[in-house]
Amino acid sequence: MPLLQRIQQQFHDSVQAKQQALDVMAAPIERAVRLMTQCLQSGGKVMACGNGGSAADSQHFAAELLNRFEKERPPLAAIALTTDTSTLTSIANDYRFEDVFAKQIQALGRSGDVLLAISTSGNSLNVIEAIHVAHARGIRVVALTGRGGGKMNALLAADDLHLCVPVERTARIQEVHLLTIHCLCDGIDALILGEIQ
């Protein structure tokens, strides 16, 4: 396959993945927007975690809320649990890498907060541990996954939300995750600014 055709195929595959995701994810994303907005308006915070590209997505999401997305508004309480290298490495060194997010949630999380738990496979052990601790502290979970949700799917409580990209390829899942994050940020802003109900 020529390089140009290969590049064009990437674009076509991405469009197709997003179309598939639209059919199954739009309604759960709306519920997640409303949950997060209610949390933020009630004085709670949204925490986000993930590994690798999902760690970058966590940071992107938190930055868009804490600073701003596309419109001016007051800063919103959001924390990426992936950014403090001293905390992450001390927990991984003194305990286990599986605990790097869970211990932060134990210290910082409060009932009424929301955890955005991101994993393309749904099988990230440290994200799974974060979900366990979130549930123990009365924190609702929005899981952002792919490939059927992996092990995380079975852990979610009845009042949690699962945003699962219905494709298998990691790159396509990550592309839909980024779009989902932008949908969350846009929807939260629209509700907070009174543009929609």
C-alpha positions as CSV (number, residue, x, y, z in Angstrom):
1,M,0.0,0.0,0.0
2,P,1.5,3.4,-0.9
3,L,2.2,5.8,2.0
4,L,-0.4,8.3,0.9
5,Q,-3.1,5.6,0.7
6,R,-2.0,4.3,4.1
7,I,-2.5,7.8,5.6
8,Q,-5.9,8.2,3.9
9,Q,-6.9,4.8,5.4
10,Q,-6.0,6.1,8.9
11,F,-8.4,9.0,8.4
12,H,-11.2,6.7,7.1
13,D,-10.7,4.3,9.9
14,S,-10.9,7.1,12.5
15,V,-14.1,8.5,11.0
16,Q,-15.6,5.0,11.0
17,A,-14.7,4.4,14.6
18,K,-16.2,7.8,15.6
19,Q,-19.4,7.0,13.8
20,Q,-19.7,3.6,15.5
21,A,-19.0,5.3,18.9
22,L,-21.6,8.0,18.2
23,D,-24.3,5.4,18.0
24,V,-23.6,3.9,21.4
25,M,-21.8,6.6,23.4
26,A,-23.8,9.8,22.9
27,A,-26.4,9.1,25.6
28,P,-23.9,7.8,28.2
29,I,-21.7,10.9,27.6
30,E,-24.7,13.1,28.2
31,R,-25.3,11.4,31.6
32,A,-21.6,11.8,32.4
33,V,-21.8,15.5,31.6
34,R,-24.8,15.9,33.9
35,L,-23.1,13.9,36.7
36,M,-19.9,15.8,36.6
37,T,-21.7,19.2,36.4
38,Q,-23.8,18.3,39.4
39,C,-20.7,17.3,41.3
40,L,-18.8,20.5,40.4
41,Q,-21.8,22.8,41.2
42,S,-22.2,21.0,44.6
43,G,-18.6,21.8,45.6
44,G,-17.1,18.5,44.6
45,K,-14.2,17.7,42.3
46,V,-13.5,15.5,39.4
47,M,-10.4,13.3,39.6
48,A,-8.9,11.6,36.5
49,C,-6.4,8.8,36.1
50,G,-4.9,6.5,33.5
51,N,-1.6,5.2,32.1
52,G,0.4,6.3,29.1
53,G,-1.8,8.0,26.6
54,S,-4.7,7.7,29.1
55,A,-2.5,9.6,31.6
56,A,-2.1,12.4,29.0
57,D,-5.9,12.3,28.5
58,S,-6.4,12.7,32.2
59,Q,-4.1,15.7,32.3
60,H,-5.8,17.2,29.2
61,F,-9.2,16.8,30.8
62,A,-8.2,18.3,34.1
63,A,-6.5,21.3,32.5
64,E,-9.6,22.1,30.3
65,L,-11.7,22.1,33.5
66,L,-9.3,23.9,35.8
67,N,-8.3,26.5,33.3
68,R,-10.9,26.7,30.6
69,F,-12.1,24.9,27.5
70,E,-13.4,27.2,24.8
71,K,-15.2,29.9,26.8
72,E,-14.5,32.1,29.7
73,R,-15.8,30.8,33.0
74,P,-14.6,30.4,36.6
75,P,-12.1,27.6,37.1
76,L,-13.6,24.2,38.0
77,A,-12.2,21.7,40.5
78,A,-10.4,19.0,38.6
79,I,-7.3,17.0,39.4
80,A,-5.2,14.6,37.3
81,L,-3.8,11.9,39.6
82,T,-1.0,11.3,37.0
83,T,1.1,14.4,37.4
84,D,3.0,14.4,40.8
85,T,6.1,12.4,40.1
86,S,7.3,12.5,43.7
87,T,3.9,11.1,44.9
88,L,3.7,8.5,42.1
89,T,7.2,7.2,42.5
90,S,7.1,7.1,46.3
91,I,3.9,5.1,46.3
92,A,5.2,2.8,43.6
93,N,8.5,2.3,45.4
94,D,7.2,2.0,49.0
95,Y,4.1,0.0,48.2
96,R,3.0,-1.1,44.7
97,F,2.5,0.6,41.3
98,E,-1.1,-0.7,41.5
99,D,-1.6,1.8,44.4
100,V,-0.4,5.0,42.8
101,F,-3.9,6.3,42.1
102,A,-5.8,4.6,44.9
103,K,-3.7,6.2,47.7
104,Q,-4.3,9.6,46.2
105,I,-8.0,9.0,46.2
106,Q,-7.9,7.8,49.8
107,A,-6.2,11.1,50.7
108,L,-8.0,13.6,48.4
109,G,-11.4,12.0,47.5
110,R,-14.6,12.8,49.2
111,S,-18.1,11.5,48.9
112,G,-19.8,13.3,46.1
113,D,-16.7,13.6,44.0
114,V,-16.4,11.8,40.6
115,L,-13.5,9.7,39.3
116,L,-12.9,9.6,35.5
117,A,-11.1,6.3,35.1
118,I,-9.5,5.9,31.7
119,S,-8.1,2.7,30.2
120,T,-8.2,1.6,26.6
121,S,-8.3,-2.1,27.6
122,G,-10.2,-1.7,30.8
123,N,-7.6,-3.9,32.5
124,S,-5.2,-1.4,34.0
125,L,-4.5,-2.7,37.5
126,N,-3.9,0.7,39.1
127,V,-7.1,2.1,37.6
128,I,-9.0,-0.9,38.9
129,E,-7.6,-0.3,42.4
130,A,-8.6,3.4,42.0
131,I,-12.2,2.3,41.3
132,H,-12.3,0.1,44.4
133,V,-11.2,2.9,46.6
134,A,-13.6,5.4,44.9
135,H,-16.5,3.1,45.7
136,A,-15.4,2.7,49.3
137,R,-15.4,6.5,49.6
138,G,-18.7,7.1,48.0
139,I,-17.2,8.5,44.8
140,R,-19.0,7.7,41.6
141,V,-17.0,6.5,38.6
142,V,-17.1,7.4,35.0
143,A,-15.2,4.7,33.2
144,L,-13.7,5.6,29.7
145,T,-12.7,2.4,28.1
146,G,-12.7,0.3,24.9
147,R,-12.7,-3.4,23.9
148,G,-15.8,-4.1,25.9
149,G,-14.4,-2.5,29.1
150,G,-12.2,-5.4,30.2
151,K,-12.1,-6.2,33.9
152,M,-13.4,-2.6,34.8
153,N,-16.8,-3.4,33.2
154,A,-17.6,-5.9,35.9
155,L,-16.5,-3.6,38.7
156,L,-18.8,-0.7,37.9
157,A,-21.7,0.0,40.3
158,A,-25.2,0.5,39.2
159,D,-24.9,4.3,39.5
160,D,-21.5,4.5,37.7
161,L,-21.3,5.3,34.0
162,H,-19.4,3.4,31.3
163,L,-18.3,5.2,28.2
164,C,-17.0,2.2,26.1
165,V,-15.6,2.8,22.6
166,P,-17.0,-0.1,20.5
167,V,-13.7,-0.8,18.6
168,E,-10.6,-3.0,19.2
169,R,-7.7,-0.9,17.9
170,T,-5.9,1.1,20.5
171,A,-5.2,4.1,18.3
172,R,-8.9,4.4,17.3
173,I,-10.0,4.0,21.0
174,Q,-7.7,6.8,22.0
175,E,-9.0,9.1,19.2
176,V,-12.5,8.6,20.4
177,H,-11.4,9.1,24.0
178,L,-10.1,12.5,23.1
179,L,-13.3,13.4,21.3
180,T,-15.3,12.2,24.4
181,I,-13.2,14.4,26.7
182,H,-13.9,17.4,24.5
183,C,-17.7,16.5,24.6
184,L,-17.5,16.3,28.4
185,C,-15.8,19.7,28.7
186,D,-18.1,21.3,26.2
187,G,-21.2,19.9,27.8
188,I,-20.1,20.9,31.3
189,D,-19.4,24.4,30.2
190,A,-22.8,24.7,28.4
191,L,-24.6,23.6,31.5
192,I,-22.7,25.8,33.9
193,L,-23.0,28.8,31.6
194,G,-26.7,28.2,31.2
195,E,-26.6,27.7,27.5
196,I,-28.6,24.5,27.7
197,Q,-30.6,22.6,30.4
